[in-house]
Amino acid sequence: MFTDLVHAFGSMGGEGDGGGGILGMLLPFVIIIAVFYFLIILPQRRKEKKKQAMLEALVKGDRVVTIGGLRGTVVGVDDRTDVVTVRVSGDVKLEFLRNAIASVEPKYREGEEAAGE
């Protein structure tokens, strides 16, 4: 089916014209680039912007998960060095680079169960 489409566009300028042949050769490449852009590049950009906004909005008290799987509560954020201090248990506090935070857990009220528990 795709080859029929290419042949149809390739013969657009007439048989002896030769001018439509280049359009027929370039059109599949343009279509492939457009598909890659809309299916791969654009969603990836949106995802990166969303993650960057999440990292910039980190505040003390947020429950976070690091890229290593550690869960804890943010007890300090240093914007100058992009370091986030996370309390993981009792008095155990660890420092992470801001980019090491994978996600922020949604807040829920005291006494309610978190989703999935």
N, CA and C atoms as an extended XYZ file, in Angstrom:
351
Properties=species:S:1:pos:R:3:atomname:S:1:resname:S:1:resid:I:1 pbc="F F F"
N         0.822       -1.186        0.000 N   MET     1
C         0.000        0.000        0.000 CA  MET     1
C         0.871        1.256        0.000 C   MET     1
N         1.928        1.250        0.839 N   PHE     2
C         2.804        2.404        0.921 CA  PHE     2
C         3.544        2.613       -0.401 C   PHE     2
N         3.939        1.535       -1.037 N   THR     3
C         4.638        1.676       -2.326 CA  THR     3
C         3.703        2.224       -3.386 C   THR     3
N         2.431        1.869       -3.333 N   ASP     4
C         1.465        2.426       -4.270 CA  ASP     4
C         1.334        3.937       -4.072 C   ASP     4
N         1.372        4.377       -2.823 N   LEU     5
C         1.291        5.799       -2.517 CA  LEU     5
C         2.515        6.530       -3.052 C   LEU     5
N         3.692        5.930       -2.885 N   VAL     6
C         4.926        6.532       -3.387 CA  VAL     6
C         4.888        6.633       -4.903 C   VAL     6
N         4.416        5.571       -5.580 N   HIS     7
C         4.323        5.596       -7.041 CA  HIS     7
C         3.310        6.636       -7.519 C   HIS     7
N         2.234        6.792       -6.763 N   ALA     8
C         1.228        7.776       -7.142 CA  ALA     8
C         1.798        9.190       -7.055 C   ALA     8
N         2.541        9.476       -5.984 N   PHE     9
C         3.136       10.801       -5.858 CA  PHE     9
C         4.322       10.976       -6.800 C   PHE     9
N         4.995        9.897       -7.124 N   GLY    10
C         6.134        9.976       -8.017 CA  GLY    10
C         5.749       10.322       -9.435 C   GLY    10
N         4.552        9.988       -9.837 N   SER    11
C         4.121       10.259      -11.209 CA  SER    11
C         3.233       11.492      -11.297 C   SER    11
N         3.284       12.367      -10.305 N   MET    12
C         2.397       13.531      -10.281 CA  MET    12
C         2.706       14.541      -11.384 C   MET    12
N         3.904       14.681      -11.815 N   GLY    13
C         4.230       15.711      -12.789 CA  GLY    13
C         4.034       15.263      -14.226 C   GLY    13
N         3.527       14.132      -14.459 N   GLY    14
C         3.392       13.594      -15.803 CA  GLY    14
C         4.507       12.599      -16.043 C   GLY    14
N         4.401       11.830      -17.105 N   GLU    15
C         5.372       10.774      -17.368 CA  GLU    15
C         6.731       11.324      -17.772 C   GLU    15
N         6.786       12.257      -18.699 N   GLY    16
C         8.053       12.735      -19.196 CA  GLY    16
C         8.547       13.966      -18.479 C   GLY    16
N         7.831       14.403      -17.476 N   ASP    17
C         8.135       15.662      -16.794 CA  ASP    17
C         9.414       15.584      -15.969 C   ASP    17
N         9.535       14.606      -15.105 N   GLY    18
C        10.692       14.466      -14.255 CA  GLY    18
C        10.637       15.368      -13.029 C   GLY    18
N         9.817       16.385      -13.005 N   GLY    19
C         9.731       17.307      -11.875 CA  GLY    19
C         9.009       16.709      -10.688 C   GLY    19
N         8.074       15.819      -10.901 N   GLY    20
C         7.323       15.212       -9.810 CA  GLY    20
C         8.074       14.073       -9.157 C   GLY    20
N         9.119       13.580       -9.773 N   GLY    21
C         9.877       12.463       -9.234 CA  GLY    21
C        10.557       12.793       -7.914 C   GLY    21
N        11.060       13.996       -7.801 N   ILE    22
C        11.733       14.391       -6.571 CA  ILE    22
C        10.740       14.473       -5.417 C   ILE    22
N         9.531       14.924       -5.688 N   LEU    23
C         8.491       14.974       -4.666 CA  LEU    23
C         8.163       13.566       -4.191 C   LEU    23
N         8.097       12.656       -5.119 N   GLY    24
C         7.806       11.269       -4.768 CA  GLY    24
C         8.906       10.641       -3.938 C   GLY    24
N        10.127       11.093       -4.148 N   MET    25
C        11.242       10.537       -3.380 CA  MET    25
C        11.339       11.169       -1.990 C   MET    25
N        11.011       12.431       -1.851 N   LEU    26
C        11.147       13.126       -0.575 CA  LEU    26
C         9.948       12.955        0.351 C   LEU    26
N         8.791       12.746       -0.223 N   LEU    27
C         7.574       12.659        0.588 CA  LEU    27
C         7.635       11.570        1.658 C   LEU    27
N         8.100       10.376        1.371 N   PRO    28
C         8.174        9.368        2.448 CA  PRO    28
C         9.088        9.794        3.598 C   PRO    28
N        10.195       10.465        3.265 N   PHE    29
C        11.096       10.925        4.324 CA  PHE    29
C        10.441       12.010        5.178 C   PHE    29
N         9.719       12.896        4.557 N   VAL    30
C         9.014       13.947        5.290 CA  VAL    30
C         7.951       13.337        6.199 C   VAL    30
N         7.254       12.354        5.699 N   ILE    31
C         6.221       11.677        6.503 CA  ILE    31
C         6.858       10.975        7.696 C   ILE    31
N         7.974       10.287        7.478 N   ILE    32
C         8.647        9.567        8.565 CA  ILE    32
C         9.146       10.553        9.628 C   ILE    32
N         9.721       11.661        9.200 N   ILE    33
C        10.199       12.668       10.154 CA  ILE    33
C         9.039       13.245       10.948 C   ILE    33
N         7.916       13.517       10.303 N   ALA    34
C         6.746       14.049       11.003 CA  ALA    34
C         6.219       13.043       12.033 C   ALA    34
N         6.178       11.767       11.658 N   VAL    35
C         5.706       10.732       12.584 CA  VAL    35
C         6.635       10.644       13.792 C   VAL    35
N         7.943       10.634       13.563 N   PHE    36
C         8.896       10.604       14.673 CA  PHE    36
C         8.704       11.805       15.584 C   PHE    36
N         8.510       12.971       15.011 N   TYR    37
C         8.352       14.171       15.817 CA  TYR    37
C         7.118       14.086       16.712 C   TYR    37
N         5.980       13.720       16.134 N   PHE    38
C         4.734       13.712       16.897 CA  PHE    38
C         4.603       12.527       17.837 C   PHE    38
N         5.233       11.398       17.525 N   LEU    39
C         5.092       10.214       18.375 CA  LEU    39
C         6.226       10.035       19.377 C   LEU    39
N         7.389       10.610       19.109 N   ILE    40
C         8.524       10.378       19.989 CA  ILE    40
C         9.054       11.672       20.596 C   ILE    40
N         9.415       12.629       19.786 N   ILE    41
C        10.099       13.826       20.274 CA  ILE    41
C         9.176       14.721       21.096 C   ILE    41
N         8.002       15.033       20.601 N   LEU    42
C         7.076       15.923       21.303 CA  LEU    42
C         6.648       15.372       22.672 C   LEU    42
N         6.240       14.095       22.780 N   PRO    43
C         5.901       13.574       24.111 CA  PRO    43
C         7.088       13.574       25.080 C   PRO    43
N         8.302       13.323       24.557 N   GLN    44
C         9.477       13.337       25.415 CA  GLN    44
C         9.735       14.738       25.959 C   GLN    44
N         9.556       15.756       25.135 N   ARG    45
C         9.725       17.141       25.597 CA  ARG    45
C         8.708       17.485       26.670 C   ARG    45
N         7.466       17.069       26.475 N   ARG    46
C         6.423       17.336       27.474 CA  ARG    46
C         6.759       16.661       28.800 C   ARG    46
N         7.245       15.427       28.719 N   LYS    47
C         7.601       14.677       29.920 CA  LYS    47
C         8.748       15.359       30.665 C   LYS    47
N         9.753       15.834       29.937 N   GLU    48
C        10.882       16.527       30.553 CA  GLU    48
C        10.443       17.830       31.222 C   GLU    48
N         9.565       18.589       30.564 N   LYS    49
C         9.071       19.835       31.151 CA  LYS    49
C         8.285       19.558       32.430 C   LYS    49
N         7.483       18.503       32.419 N   LYS    50
C         6.692       18.146       33.587 CA  LYS    50
C         7.600       17.735       34.756 C   LYS    50
N         8.647       16.951       34.458 N   LYS    51
C         9.568       16.526       35.513 CA  LYS    51
C        10.337       17.724       36.058 C   LYS    51
N        10.777       18.624       35.175 N   GLN    52
C        11.514       19.801       35.619 CA  GLN    52
C        10.639       20.676       36.523 C   GLN    52
N         9.379       20.827       36.180 N   ALA    53
C         8.456       21.598       37.019 CA  ALA    53
C         8.274       20.923       38.377 C   ALA    53
N         8.208       19.596       38.392 N   MET    54
C         8.065       18.853       39.644 CA  MET    54
C         9.301       19.051       40.520 C   MET    54
N        10.486       19.011       39.918 N   LEU    55
C        11.719       19.182       40.687 CA  LEU    55
C        11.860       20.600       41.228 C   LEU    55
N        11.433       21.585       40.455 N   GLU    56
C        11.522       22.970       40.902 CA  GLU    56
C        10.523       23.273       42.015 C   GLU    56
N         9.444       22.499       42.096 N   ALA    57
C         8.405       22.735       43.091 CA  ALA    57
C         8.634       21.967       44.392 C   ALA    57
N         9.773       21.275       44.525 N   LEU    58
C        10.041       20.526       45.748 CA  LEU    58
C        10.113       21.466       46.945 C   LEU    58
N         9.417       21.096       48.009 N   VAL    59
C         9.435       21.886       49.240 CA  VAL    59
C         9.566       20.941       50.433 C   VAL    59
N         9.930       21.513       51.555 N   LYS    60
C        10.063       20.754       52.794 CA  LYS    60
C         8.736       20.081       53.123 C   LYS    60
N         8.802       18.809       53.469 N   GLY    61
C         7.599       18.061       53.826 CA  GLY    61
C         7.086       17.153       52.723 C   GLY    61
N         7.576       17.327       51.506 N   ASP    62
C         7.148       16.453       50.400 CA  ASP    62
C         7.682       15.039       50.604 C   ASP    62
N         6.843       14.047       50.317 N   ARG    63
C         7.279       12.644       50.328 CA  ARG    63
C         7.778       12.338       48.921 C   ARG    63
N         9.023       11.840       48.825 N   VAL    64
C         9.636       11.620       47.520 CA  VAL    64
C        10.163       10.205       47.393 C   VAL    64
N        10.394        9.813       46.142 N   VAL    65
C        11.051        8.552       45.806 CA  VAL    65
C        12.242        8.916       44.934 C   VAL    65
N        13.417        8.381       45.280 N   THR    66
C        14.614        8.673       44.495 CA  THR    66
C        14.721        7.705       43.331 C   THR    66
N        15.666        7.972       42.428 N   ILE    67
C        15.843        7.073       41.293 CA  ILE    67
C        16.389        5.718       41.731 C   ILE    67
N        16.941        5.648       42.949 N   GLY    68
C        17.420        4.380       43.494 CA  GLY    68
C        16.345        3.620       44.244 C   GLY    68
N        15.163        4.223       44.387 N   GLY    69
C        14.052        3.555       45.048 CA  GLY    69
C        13.893        3.900       46.522 C   GLY    69
N        14.736        4.772       47.063 N   LEU    70
C        14.586        5.172       48.458 CA  LEU    70
C        13.407        6.125       48.606 C   LEU    70
N        12.628        5.898       49.650 N   ARG    71
C        11.493        6.764       49.927 CA  ARG    71
C        11.782        7.539       51.193 C   ARG    71
N        11.376        8.798       51.206 N   GLY    72
C        11.599        9.607       52.395 CA  GLY    72
C        10.871       10.931       52.302 C   GLY    72
N        11.151       11.785       53.290 N   THR    73
C        10.517       13.092       53.385 CA  THR    73
C        11.577       14.171       53.235 C   THR    73
N        11.286       15.160       52.410 N   VAL    74
C        12.214       16.263       52.204 CA  VAL    74
C        12.262       17.104       53.471 C   VAL    74
N        13.484       17.321       53.987 N   VAL    75
C        13.650       18.167       55.172 CA  VAL    75
C        14.432       19.427       54.842 C   VAL    75
N        14.957       19.506       53.634 N   GLY    76
C        15.670       20.710       53.239 CA  GLY    76
C        15.951       20.716       51.750 C   GLY    76
N        15.901       21.925       51.158 N   VAL    77
C        16.190       22.098       49.739 CA  VAL    77
C        17.149       23.275       49.609 C   VAL    77
N        18.312       23.028       49.013 N   ASP    78
C        19.296       24.087       48.793 CA  ASP    78
C        19.295       24.428       47.308 C   ASP    78
N        18.720       25.570       46.960 N   ASP    79
C        18.596       25.963       45.556 CA  ASP    79
C        19.936       26.335       44.930 C   ASP    79
N        20.896       26.777       45.740 N   ARG    80
C        22.200       27.170       45.190 CA  ARG    80
C        22.970       25.969       44.652 C   ARG    80
N        22.951       24.867       45.389 N   THR    81
C        23.720       23.685       44.993 CA  THR    81
C        22.857       22.571       44.423 C   THR    81
N        21.548       22.784       44.349 N   ASP    82
C        20.598       21.771       43.870 CA  ASP    82
C        20.684       20.477       44.684 C   ASP    82
N        20.847       20.609       45.983 N   VAL    83
C        20.897       19.463       46.882 CA  VAL    83
C        19.608       19.407       47.682 C   VAL    83
N        19.049       18.209       47.782 N   VAL    84
C        17.831       17.977       48.552 CA  VAL    84
C        18.188       17.040       49.696 C   VAL    84
N        17.853       17.433       50.928 N   THR    85
C        18.088       16.577       52.083 CA  THR    85
C        16.801       15.821       52.379 C   THR    85
N        16.928       14.495       52.447 N   VAL    86
C        15.759       13.625       52.623 CA  VAL    86
C        15.949       12.794       53.891 C   VAL    86
N        14.926       12.813       54.757 N   ARG    87
C        14.930       11.952       55.940 CA  ARG    87
C        14.289       10.629       55.536 C   ARG    87
N        15.060        9.543       55.692 N   VAL    88
C        14.555        8.247       55.264 CA  VAL    88
C        14.020        7.418       56.428 C   VAL    88
N        14.585        7.635       57.648 N   SER    89
C        14.113        6.889       58.801 CA  SER    89
C        14.637        7.544       60.069 C   SER    89
N        13.766        7.844       60.983 N   GLY    90
C        14.190        8.427       62.254 CA  GLY    90
C        15.075        9.643       62.062 C   GLY    90
N        16.333        9.533       62.504 N   ASP    91
C        17.275       10.635       62.373 CA  ASP    91
C        18.200       10.471       61.166 C   ASP    91
N        17.949        9.501       60.318 N   VAL    92
C        18.803        9.260       59.153 CA  VAL    92
C        18.408       10.221       58.035 C   VAL    92
N        19.360       11.109       57.697 N   LYS    93
C        19.119       12.083       56.628 CA  LYS    93
C        20.173       11.874       55.549 C   LYS    93
N        19.738       11.863       54.315 N   LEU    94
C        20.638       11.697       53.181 CA  LEU    94
C        20.503       12.886       52.249 C   LEU    94
N        21.615       13.237       51.603 N   GLU    95
C        21.587       14.331       50.642 CA  GLU    95
C        21.605       13.753       49.231 C   GLU    95
N        20.743       14.286       48.384 N   PHE    96
C        20.649       13.863       46.994 CA  PHE    96
C        20.692       15.084       46.100 C   PHE    96
N        21.213       14.911       44.914 N   LEU    97
C        21.060       15.959       43.918 CA  LEU    97
C        19.593       16.027       43.540 C   LEU    97
N        19.144       17.193       43.202 N   ARG    98
C        17.736       17.386       42.862 CA  ARG    98
C        17.312       16.445       41.723 C   ARG    98
N        18.196       16.217       40.750 N   ASN    99
C        17.857       15.350       39.614 CA  ASN    99
C        17.716       13.882       40.002 C   ASN    99
N        18.144       13.512       41.220 N   ALA   100
C        18.024       12.125       41.675 CA  ALA   100
C        16.632       11.823       42.224 C   ALA   100
N        15.769       12.815       42.290 N   ILE   101
C        14.396       12.597       42.749 CA  ILE   101
C        13.565       12.133       41.558 C   ILE   101
N        13.021       10.935       41.664 N   ALA   102
C        12.242       10.372       40.560 CA  ALA   102
C        10.801       10.856       40.574 C   ALA   102
N        10.208       10.943       41.773 N   SER   103
C         8.805       11.364       41.831 CA  SER   103
C         8.473       11.903       43.215 C   SER   103
N         7.401       12.645       43.252 N   VAL   104
C         6.847       13.149       44.503 CA  VAL   104
C         5.537       12.412       44.716 C   VAL   104
N         5.406       11.801       45.888 N   GLU   105
C         4.189       11.047       46.164 CA  GLU   105
C         3.040       12.007       46.418 C   GLU   105
N         1.854       11.647       45.949 N   PRO   106
C         0.701       12.529       46.180 CA  PRO   106
C         0.384       12.627       47.670 C   PRO   106
N        -0.042       13.808       48.062 N   LYS   107
C        -0.387       14.027       49.466 CA  LYS   107
C        -1.768       13.439       49.757 C   LYS   107
N        -1.925       12.885       50.935 N   TYR   108
C        -3.230       12.395       51.363 CA  TYR   108
C        -3.423       12.760       52.828 C   TYR   108
N        -4.678       12.817       53.235 N   ARG   109
C        -5.005       13.254       54.588 CA  ARG   109
C        -4.651       12.191       55.624 C   ARG   109
N        -4.401       12.661       56.816 N   GLU   110
C        -4.114       11.780       57.932 CA  GLU   110
C        -5.288       10.816       58.141 C   GLU   110
N        -5.019        9.534       58.286 N   GLY   111
C        -6.062        8.550       58.528 CA  GLY   111
C        -6.558        7.874       57.266 C   GLY   111
N        -6.311        8.464       56.097 N   GLU   112
C        -6.722        7.823       54.847 CA  GLU   112
C        -5.587        6.968       54.339 C   GLU   112
N        -5.940        5.918       53.635 N   GLU   113
C        -4.909        5.066       53.057 CA  GLU   113
C        -4.480        5.651       51.727 C   GLU   113
N        -3.182        5.517       51.436 N   ALA   114
C        -2.669        5.966       50.128 CA  ALA   114
C        -3.165        5.015       49.062 C   ALA   114
N        -3.265        5.505       47.854 N   ALA   115
C        -3.736        4.673       46.743 CA  ALA   115
C        -2.807        3.488       46.557 C   ALA   115
N        -3.374        2.318       46.454 N   GLY   116
C        -2.599        1.120       46.204 CA  GLY   116
C        -2.138        0.397       47.461 C   GLY   116
N        -2.432        0.926       48.628 N   GLU   117
C        -2.025        0.246       49.864 CA  GLU   117
C        -3.160       -0.559       50.437 C   GLU   117
